[in-house]
């Protein structure tokens, strides 16, 4: 079977209750659930949470919450992989073997059903352990600057001071939306960012990390602009 797991713990610190805070008219997590449902990729869509209110809202928008996440997997230091592995183990114990699993972040309102479909296709065709969303940096990372102790600037890679931008290798970063993987890879705790993972490239305008009030405001502006263009 194919399983979607949406991790959504209740203890967000920088933006309290971020998972269920209203974003453009819906609780944030509802956008991830909606994309998963519309993709038609999954036999089950499960939200892994330790929070009763999050569980109720997740069910309201069409996801399952068949278990509550144990406290040892819901603190500030728990990585994503053990949370996904726990959900896979729970489903396997019900007598159903999980083959492919997609972790979809609860705070990814820009995730789209078509990208989830693409990601599954990349995972299968590439025969990788994982396939996940990435996007390009807007500026060459080889030209990055830092501030010194003397409050001056210096380049991280001064050897590229005179290199033309078009001659620099394009760099990508994790888009923070979804992570397809083989169930066996999640259960074994294999790392994501290796040669055994394949990229699913997204345009930069559909990627926004949301960690503070400024991020949230910018994300809503972008989302409303995109929706207006679709309408």
SVG drawing of the C-alpha trace seen along z (x, -y; Angstrom):
<svg xmlns="http://www.w3.org/2000/svg" viewBox="-15 -46 56 55">
<polyline fill="none" stroke="black" stroke-width="0.4" points="0.0,0.0 0.9,-3.7 0.8,-5.8 0.9,-9.5 2.1,-10.6 1.6,-14.2 3.6,-14.9 1.9,-17.6 3.0,-17.9 1.4,-20.4 4.5,-22.0 5.5,-24.6 7.6,-27.3 8.3,-30.0 4.8,-30.2 2.5,-28.6 -0.2,-26.4 1.2,-26.9 -0.2,-23.6 -3.8,-24.7 -3.5,-28.5 -5.7,-29.9 -3.8,-30.4 -5.8,-32.0 -9.1,-30.8 -8.2,-27.2 -6.2,-25.7 -2.6,-25.3 -2.7,-21.5 -5.8,-21.4 -3.8,-22.4 -1.5,-19.4 -4.4,-17.1 -6.3,-18.5 -3.2,-18.1 -2.8,-14.5 -6.5,-13.7 -6.5,-15.3 -3.3,-13.5 -5.1,-10.1 -1.7,-8.6 -2.5,-7.1 -4.4,-4.3 -4.3,-6.0 -3.6,-9.6 -2.5,-9.6 -1.7,-12.5 0.8,-11.8 0.1,-14.1 0.3,-14.2 -2.4,-17.0 -6.2,-16.4 -7.2,-19.6 -4.9,-19.0 -6.3,-15.4 -9.9,-16.7 -9.1,-19.3 -7.2,-16.7 -10.2,-14.4 -12.5,-17.2 -10.6,-17.8 -10.4,-14.1 -7.3,-12.6 -7.1,-9.7 -5.7,-9.9 -5.7,-6.2 -3.2,-6.7 -1.7,-9.4 2.0,-10.0 3.9,-8.9 5.5,-11.7 9.1,-10.4 8.5,-11.2 6.9,-14.6 9.6,-16.7 11.7,-19.5 14.6,-17.2 12.8,-14.4 13.7,-14.1 11.2,-13.4 12.4,-9.9 11.6,-8.2 8.1,-9.7 7.5,-8.3 8.9,-5.0 6.6,-4.8 3.6,-5.4 4.7,-2.7 5.2,-0.2 1.7,-1.0 0.1,-0.3 2.2,2.8 1.0,4.2 -2.6,3.9 -1.6,6.6 -1.1,4.3 2.3,4.1 3.4,0.6 5.5,0.2 5.8,-3.5 5.4,-6.3 5.3,-10.1 6.0,-12.4 4.1,-15.7 4.8,-18.6 1.7,-20.1 3.1,-23.6 3.5,-23.3 0.5,-25.2 2.1,-25.4 2.3,-21.7 0.3,-20.6 -1.3,-17.3 0.5,-17.2 3.9,-17.5 3.1,-14.6 2.2,-12.6 5.4,-13.6 7.4,-12.7 5.9,-9.1 6.9,-8.8 10.4,-9.9 10.8,-7.6 9.7,-4.6 11.5,-5.4 14.8,-6.3 14.7,-3.3 16.0,-5.5 15.4,-5.2 13.8,-8.7 12.5,-11.4 11.8,-14.8 11.0,-18.4 13.9,-20.8 14.3,-24.3 17.2,-26.4 18.9,-29.2 18.0,-32.6 21.7,-33.7 24.9,-31.8 26.0,-30.3 29.6,-30.6 29.2,-34.4 27.9,-34.2 29.3,-36.7 29.7,-36.7 30.4,-39.4 33.7,-39.1 34.5,-39.8 35.7,-43.2 32.3,-43.9 33.7,-43.7 32.6,-41.4 34.4,-38.5 33.5,-35.8 33.0,-32.2 34.7,-31.3 36.9,-34.2 38.3,-32.2 35.0,-32.9 35.2,-36.7 35.8,-37.0 33.9,-33.9 30.9,-34.8 27.5,-33.8 26.7,-31.7 29.8,-29.7 28.9,-28.8 27.3,-25.5 23.6,-25.9 22.9,-24.9 19.6,-23.5 18.0,-23.3 15.3,-21.2 11.9,-22.8 10.5,-21.5 7.2,-20.1 7.2,-16.4 9.5,-13.3 8.6,-10.2 10.4,-7.1 10.4,-3.3 9.0,-2.0 12.2,0.0 14.3,-3.1 12.3,-5.0 12.3,-2.0 16.0,-1.6 16.6,-5.2 18.5,-5.8 19.4,-9.5 17.6,-11.6 20.4,-13.8 22.5,-11.2 23.1,-9.8 20.3,-7.4 17.7,-10.2 16.3,-11.8 15.2,-15.5 11.7,-16.7 12.3,-20.3 9.9,-23.0 9.9,-26.6 11.1,-29.1 7.9,-31.0 6.1,-28.0 8.5,-27.4 8.4,-29.4 9.7,-28.3 7.4,-29.5 9.2,-30.0 8.3,-33.5 5.5,-36.2 7.4,-37.7 7.5,-34.4 3.8,-33.8 2.8,-37.2 5.0,-36.8 3.6,-33.2 0.0,-34.5 0.8,-37.3 2.3,-34.7 -0.5,-32.2 -3.2,-34.8 -1.3,-36.0 -1.1,-32.4 -4.7,-31.7 -5.8,-35.0 -3.8,-34.0 -5.4,-30.5 -8.9,-32.0"/>
</svg>
